[in-house]
Amino acid sequence: MHTAAEFHGFTAHAPSYRRDLDLVAEAPGGGLGSYVGITWDPANRRGIFEPVCTHPAHRRRGLALTLMREGLRRLRALGATDAYVETGDMGPANGLYDAAGFTEAYRGHYWERAWSD
């Protein structure tokens, strides 16, 4: 298991990284409870939530929802006009995004090219 500090060290090297949009809820003992990373697209005034994750031992405690709501507040302060988060048919994740005020905007297909070496 990684600590919140280790996870932060990994994400901080991304080109679009903004420390103020890197949200972590520490678990008791200093481990990672929940993490929400947000990419800010200033040209389109859009926030993109990716990833949104919670350690299995700390799910269903409101950690991710609290972080997402704080992220949305910060995006609005930056002048965001919209925000996106993407998922598949994962019920718990979709329930979280609904609780955070997101609505389904797209259902589509993803295509894959696989090699069988």
VEXDO-148196 format. One record per residue: residue in three letters; x, y, z of N, C-alpha, C, CB in turn. Coordinates in Angstrom, 3 decimals. Last residue first. Glycine has a CB too. Layout:
REC:ALA:X:Y:Z:X:Y:Z:X:Y:Z:X:Y:Z
...
REM end
This chain:
REC:ASP:0.472:-11.733:-30.323:1.833:-12.214:-30.615:2.087:-13.559:-30.014:2.865:-11.240:-30.110
REC:SER:-2.024:-10.418:-31.020:-1.918:-11.756:-30.420:-0.572:-12.367:-30.784:-3.083:-12.678:-30.895
REC:TRP:-3.165:-7.168:-30.239:-2.248:-8.031:-30.972:-2.163:-9.370:-30.263:-0.844:-7.382:-31.099
REC:ALA:-6.064:-5.145:-30.589:-5.198:-6.007:-29.794:-4.334:-6.864:-30.714:-6.033:-6.898:-28.848
REC:ARG:-7.695:-2.252:-30.478:-6.891:-3.038:-31.418:-5.925:-3.842:-30.577:-6.131:-2.125:-32.474
REC:GLU:-10.956:-1.232:-29.616:-9.643:-1.697:-29.206:-8.986:-2.437:-30.352:-9.740:-2.595:-27.964
REC:TRP:-13.252:1.349:-28.991:-12.709:0.351:-29.890:-11.303:0.010:-29.450:-12.727:0.845:-31.348
REC:TYR:-16.138:2.092:-27.196:-14.692:2.204:-27.277:-14.202:1.060:-28.148:-14.023:2.175:-25.857
REC:HIS:-19.150:3.833:-27.538:-18.381:2.618:-27.747:-16.905:2.962:-27.760:-18.793:1.916:-29.059
REC:GLY:-21.268:5.582:-25.214:-20.660:5.297:-26.508:-19.934:3.975:-26.523:-19.712:6.391:-26.887
REC:ARG:-23.083:8.090:-23.864:-22.899:6.640:-23.854:-22.347:6.274:-25.210:-24.240:5.866:-23.542
REC:TYR:-23.097:11.086:-22.042:-22.658:10.349:-23.223:-22.632:8.864:-22.925:-21.274:10.827:-23.688
REC:ALA:-23.945:12.224:-19.729:-23.878:13.083:-20.908:-23.575:12.305:-22.177:-22.833:14.150:-20.710
REC:GLU:-25.528:11.981:-16.659:-24.997:11.234:-17.797:-25.067:12.099:-19.048:-25.776:9.908:-18.004
REC:THR:-24.483:14.504:-14.353:-25.536:13.791:-15.064:-24.907:13.072:-16.249:-26.669:14.761:-15.531
REC:PHE:-23.276:15.305:-11.058:-23.044:15.021:-12.471:-24.270:14.329:-13.053:-21.777:14.145:-12.663
REC:GLY:-23.566:15.618:-8.325:-24.257:16.552:-9.210:-24.009:16.353:-10.692:-23.874:17.915:-8.857
REC:ALA:-22.616:13.762:-6.613:-21.800:14.977:-6.743:-22.417:15.976:-7.720:-20.388:14.615:-7.201
REC:ALA:-24.376:11.692:-7.014:-24.451:12.415:-5.738:-23.659:13.718:-5.779:-23.937:11.534:-4.598
REC:ASP:-23.392:10.818:-9.495:-24.738:11.381:-9.403:-24.874:12.211:-8.124:-25.804:10.255:-9.437
REC:TYR:-20.956:9.789:-8.655:-20.970:10.933:-9.568:-22.338:11.608:-9.589:-20.582:10.492:-10.981
REC:LEU:-21.848:7.661:-7.000:-21.011:8.741:-6.467:-21.099:9.972:-7.353:-19.546:8.284:-6.341
REC:GLY:-23.161:6.077:-8.878:-23.906:6.650:-7.762:-23.160:7.809:-7.120:-24.193:5.584:-6.722
REC:ASN:-20.981:5.324:-10.435:-22.024:6.159:-11.031:-22.902:6.793:-9.961:-22.882:5.336:-11.989
REC:ALA:-19.612:3.733:-8.584:-18.992:4.955:-9.106:-20.051:5.880:-9.688:-17.933:4.616:-10.177
REC:PRO:-21.504:1.627:-8.164:-21.064:2.493:-7.065:-20.435:3.799:-7.548:-20.073:1.752:-6.197
REC:GLY:-21.853:0.615:-10.969:-22.905:1.191:-10.143:-22.429:2.084:-9.019:-23.707:0.118:-9.576
REC:MET:-20.281:0.975:-13.830:-19.928:0.656:-12.449:-20.906:1.364:-11.521:-18.457:1.069:-12.130
REC:ASP:-20.146:1.023:-16.664:-21.368:0.628:-15.960:-21.063:0.179:-14.531:-22.083:-0.497:-16.722
REC:GLY:-17.660:3.504:-16.721:-18.477:2.551:-17.448:-19.746:2.272:-16.666:-17.703:1.250:-17.711
REC:THR:-16.794:6.992:-16.697:-16.850:5.657:-16.108:-17.656:4.756:-17.029:-17.471:5.692:-14.676
REC:GLU:-15.457:10.238:-16.275:-15.846:9.143:-17.162:-15.814:7.821:-16.412:-14.921:9.082:-18.392
REC:VAL:-16.366:13.572:-15.781:-15.773:12.377:-15.195:-16.293:11.218:-16.042:-16.141:12.210:-13.642
REC:TYR:-16.120:17.108:-16.250:-16.401:15.763:-16.734:-15.742:14.722:-15.847:-15.929:15.602:-18.176
REC:ALA:-17.589:20.326:-16.031:-16.629:19.339:-15.550:-17.085:17.966:-16.023:-16.493:19.383:-13.991
REC:ASP:-17.893:23.800:-17.035:-18.345:22.421:-16.907:-17.211:21.536:-16.405:-18.877:21.900:-18.250
REC:THR:-16.822:26.256:-16.692:-18.206:26.218:-17.151:-18.773:24.805:-17.094:-18.307:26.762:-18.570
REC:ALA:-14.608:27.685:-14.300:-15.056:26.540:-15.094:-16.523:26.678:-15.474:-14.833:25.234:-14.325
REC:GLY:-13.300:29.597:-12.812:-14.126:30.037:-13.932:-14.617:28.908:-14.810:-13.367:30.998:-14.762
REC:LEU:-12.081:28.908:-10.497:-11.199:29.144:-11.646:-11.972:29.648:-12.865:-10.450:27.862:-12.005
REC:ALA:-14.269:28.406:-8.936:-13.457:29.575:-8.593:-12.469:29.914:-9.709:-12.701:29.331:-7.283
REC:ARG:-15.039:25.988:-10.069:-15.899:27.171:-10.247:-15.124:28.443:-9.945:-17.148:27.085:-9.340
REC:LEU:-12.936:24.393:-9.100:-13.087:24.626:-10.537:-13.956:25.848:-10.806:-13.689:23.394:-11.219
REC:ARG:-13.485:24.392:-6.362:-12.246:25.000:-6.855:-12.313:25.283:-8.354:-11.057:24.091:-6.554
REC:ARG:-15.910:22.993:-6.343:-15.845:24.355:-5.810:-14.602:25.071:-6.342:-15.837:24.335:-4.262
REC:LEU:-15.045:20.539:-7.341:-16.007:21.336:-8.107:-16.004:22.786:-7.641:-17.419:20.744:-7.979
REC:GLY:-13.395:19.736:-5.195:-12.842:19.956:-6.528:-13.755:20.798:-7.399:-12.576:18.636:-7.203
REC:GLU:-15.318:19.438:-3.197:-14.279:20.454:-3.040:-13.627:20.759:-4.390:-13.213:19.989:-2.019
REC:ARG:-16.717:17.285:-4.311:-17.409:18.564:-4.076:-16.406:19.699:-3.895:-18.324:18.467:-2.836
REC:MET:-14.675:15.346:-4.284:-15.252:15.802:-5.552:-15.966:17.140:-5.383:-16.226:14.753:-6.103
REC:LEU:-14.236:15.027:-1.519:-13.165:15.532:-2.381:-13.715:16.046:-3.708:-12.127:14.437:-2.636
REC:THR:-16.742:14.010:-0.739:-16.239:15.250:-0.145:-15.150:15.861:-1.022:-15.696:14.990:1.273
REC:LEU:-16.753:11.651:-2.255:-17.773:12.676:-2.481:-17.318:14.018:-1.920:-19.111:12.260:-1.844
REC:ALA:-14.615:10.231:-1.106:-14.538:10.661:-2.504:-15.555:11.758:-2.800:-14.763:9.470:-3.443
REC:LEU:-15.657:9.896:1.577:-14.380:10.549:1.299:-14.313:11.082:-0.131:-13.232:9.578:1.542
REC:GLY:-17.921:8.520:2.379:-18.077:9.892:1.912:-16.783:10.605:1.563:-18.780:10.669:2.933
REC:ARG:-17.705:5.903:2.924:-17.571:6.802:4.073:-17.673:8.269:3.663:-16.243:6.555:4.780
REC:ARG:-17.459:3.968:0.979:-18.787:4.197:1.564:-18.722:5.042:2.832:-19.458:2.866:1.872
REC:ARG:-14.092:2.742:1.608:-15.231:3.085:0.753:-16.505:3.244:1.570:-15.432:2.017:-0.324
REC:HIS:-11.806:1.912:2.853:-12.366:3.203:3.266:-13.536:3.656:2.390:-11.283:4.258:3.241
REC:ALA:-10.770:-0.377:1.815:-11.070:-0.378:3.254:-11.762:0.896:3.719:-9.796:-0.567:4.043
REC:PRO:-10.204:0.317:-0.883:-11.361:-0.519:-0.541:-11.738:-0.506:0.942:-11.090:-1.926:-0.956
REC:HIS:-9.467:3.736:-1.424:-8.971:2.444:-0.960:-10.169:1.599:-0.523:-7.942:2.616:0.213
REC:THR:-10.785:5.343:-4.223:-10.825:5.196:-2.774:-10.321:3.807:-2.421:-12.263:5.431:-2.217
REC:CYS:-10.505:7.700:-6.909:-10.303:6.372:-6.328:-10.319:6.427:-4.805:-8.984:5.771:-6.816
REC:VAL:-10.516:9.081:-9.921:-11.263:9.183:-8.667:-11.156:7.792:-8.044:-12.798:9.643:-8.890
REC:PRO:-7.824:10.472:-11.886:-8.715:9.426:-11.426:-9.504:9.853:-10.198:-7.931:8.176:-11.127
REC:GLU:-10.022:12.741:-13.038:-9.382:11.479:-13.418:-8.038:11.400:-12.741:-9.230:11.353:-14.958
REC:PHE:-12.146:15.151:-14.117:-11.840:14.348:-12.938:-11.275:13.004:-13.388:-13.105:14.150:-12.051
REC:ILE:-11.559:18.082:-15.652:-11.702:16.660:-15.943:-11.235:15.883:-14.711:-10.882:16.249:-17.226
REC:GLY:-13.045:21.224:-16.305:-12.314:20.347:-15.393:-12.594:18.899:-15.731:-12.689:20.637:-13.931
REC:ARG:-12.779:23.940:-18.566:-13.338:22.635:-18.225:-12.427:21.915:-17.244:-13.546:21.782:-19.489
REC:ARG:-12.252:26.056:-20.360:-12.821:26.303:-19.032:-13.517:25.051:-18.491:-13.816:27.479:-19.085
REC:ASN:-10.824:25.709:-22.609:-12.241:25.351:-22.683:-12.978:25.560:-21.365:-12.382:23.915:-23.111
REC:ALA:-8.363:26.640:-21.699:-8.867:27.092:-22.999:-10.364:26.831:-23.133:-8.110:26.395:-24.137
REC:PRO:-7.850:25.296:-19.283:-8.242:26.704:-19.256:-8.807:27.203:-20.579:-7.064:27.546:-18.876
REC:ASP:-8.517:22.489:-17.915:-8.357:22.888:-19.312:-8.793:24.344:-19.409:-9.191:21.964:-20.290
REC:TRP:-7.211:20.712:-15.284:-7.871:21.972:-15.635:-7.507:22.307:-17.067:-7.458:23.132:-14.663
REC:THR:-7.776:17.602:-13.888:-7.043:18.336:-14.905:-7.857:19.569:-15.255:-6.767:17.454:-16.168
REC:ILE:-7.681:16.230:-10.700:-8.461:17.032:-11.644:-7.506:17.727:-12.598:-9.358:18.072:-10.901
REC:GLY:-7.969:13.382:-8.673:-7.108:14.227:-9.492:-7.960:14.962:-10.510:-6.007:13.393:-10.195
REC:VAL:-8.590:12.253:-5.564:-9.264:12.809:-6.735:-8.266:13.719:-7.436:-10.581:13.590:-6.340
REC:TYR:-8.499:9.582:-3.278:-7.750:10.523:-4.106:-8.625:10.964:-5.263:-6.430:9.891:-4.623
REC:SER:-8.607:8.290:0.053:-9.252:8.585:-1.221:-8.423:9.626:-1.955:-10.713:9.080:-1.016
REC:GLY:-6.619:7.251:1.807:-8.034:6.951:1.981:-8.760:7.113:0.661:-8.660:7.854:3.053
REC:LEU:-3.386:6.124:2.124:-4.308:6.775:1.198:-5.732:6.319:1.478:-3.921:6.471:-0.264
REC:GLY:-2.109:6.390:5.513:-2.268:5.782:4.200:-3.271:6.547:3.354:-2.700:4.333:4.339
REC:GLY:-2.080:7.476:8.096:-1.348:8.140:7.030:-1.425:7.509:5.663:0.030:8.228:7.404
REC:GLY:-3.614:6.625:10.164:-2.299:6.014:10.030:-1.492:6.566:8.872:-2.445:4.544:9.869
REC:PRO:-6.678:6.902:8.496:-5.989:6.842:9.788:-4.665:6.095:9.624:-6.881:6.149:10.864
REC:ALA:-6.108:8.287:5.210:-6.734:7.328:6.114:-6.040:7.405:7.471:-6.664:5.880:5.535
REC:GLU:-6.451:11.447:3.660:-5.618:10.433:4.293:-6.451:9.551:5.208:-4.480:11.085:5.079
REC:ALA:-7.536:12.481:0.678:-8.042:12.259:2.034:-7.203:11.133:2.624:-9.597:11.904:2.045
REC:VAL:-6.453:14.825:-1.714:-6.207:13.566:-1.017:-6.888:13.581:0.346:-4.693:13.314:-0.861
REC:LEU:-6.303:16.323:-4.855:-7.012:16.241:-3.580:-6.881:14.852:-2.956:-8.487:16.589:-3.773
REC:ASP:-5.154:18.593:-6.789:-4.682:17.267:-6.411:-5.190:17.027:-4.992:-3.094:17.145:-6.505
REC:LEU:-5.416:21.185:-7.412:-6.459:20.288:-7.899:-6.089:18.821:-7.666:-6.714:20.535:-9.388
REC:ASP:-3.194:22.521:-6.543:-4.472:22.888:-5.930:-5.640:22.017:-6.396:-4.778:24.332:-6.227
REC:ARG:-1.170:21.555:-8.221:-1.224:21.107:-6.827:-2.581:21.407:-6.183:-0.110:21.771:-6.021
REC:ARG:-1.652:20.403:-11.346:-1.848:21.597:-10.510:-2.026:21.109:-9.088:-3.091:22.464:-10.984
REC:TYR:-0.326:18.960:-14.280:-0.514:18.899:-12.830:-0.653:20.278:-12.207:0.643:18.167:-12.188
REC:SER:0.149:18.479:-16.888:-1.014:19.316:-16.570:-1.267:19.406:-15.066:-2.255:18.769:-17.265
REC:PRO:2.391:16.732:-16.869:2.492:18.088:-17.434:1.343:19.016:-17.052:2.564:18.001:-18.925
REC:ALA:3.113:15.014:-13.794:2.303:15.113:-15.008:2.334:16.546:-15.534:0.842:14.664:-14.736
REC:HIS:4.351:14.881:-11.346:5.206:15.015:-12.526:4.424:15.089:-13.836:6.165:13.860:-12.586
REC:ALA:2.601:14.364:-9.299:3.118:15.734:-9.420:3.982:15.941:-10.654:3.916:16.088:-8.195
REC:THR:2.049:11.662:-9.071:1.175:12.497:-9.897:1.744:13.883:-10.161:-0.168:12.630:-9.241
REC:PHE:4.147:10.744:-7.337:3.946:10.193:-8.671:3.157:11.153:-9.560:3.227:8.852:-8.584
REC:GLY:3.812:12.194:-4.992:5.084:12.264:-5.704:4.981:11.744:-7.123:6.134:11.490:-4.960
REC:HIS:1.260:11.308:-4.202:1.452:12.689:-4.628:2.746:12.827:-5.424:1.468:13.630:-3.413
REC:PHE:1.913:8.720:-3.410:1.000:8.922:-4.530:1.152:10.333:-5.083:-0.457:8.666:-4.099
REC:GLU:3.567:9.286:-1.209:4.105:8.562:-2.362:3.225:8.771:-3.592:4.226:7.061:-2.047
REC:ALA:1.716:10.568:0.497:2.901:11.294:0.022:3.514:10.612:-1.194:3.945:11.406:1.140
REC:ALA:-0.089:8.529:1.074:-0.559:9.695:0.324:0.622:10.464:-0.245:-1.414:10.612:1.218
REC:THR:1.570:5.360:0.547:1.119:6.470:1.381:0.615:7.591:0.487:2.259:6.974:2.307
REC:HIS:0.507:2.212:-0.774:1.262:3.457:-0.863:0.700:4.494:0.095:1.245:3.996:-2.295
REC:MET:0.849:-1.178:0.000:0.000:0.000:0.000:0.891:1.237:0.000:-0.964:0.000:1.224
REM end
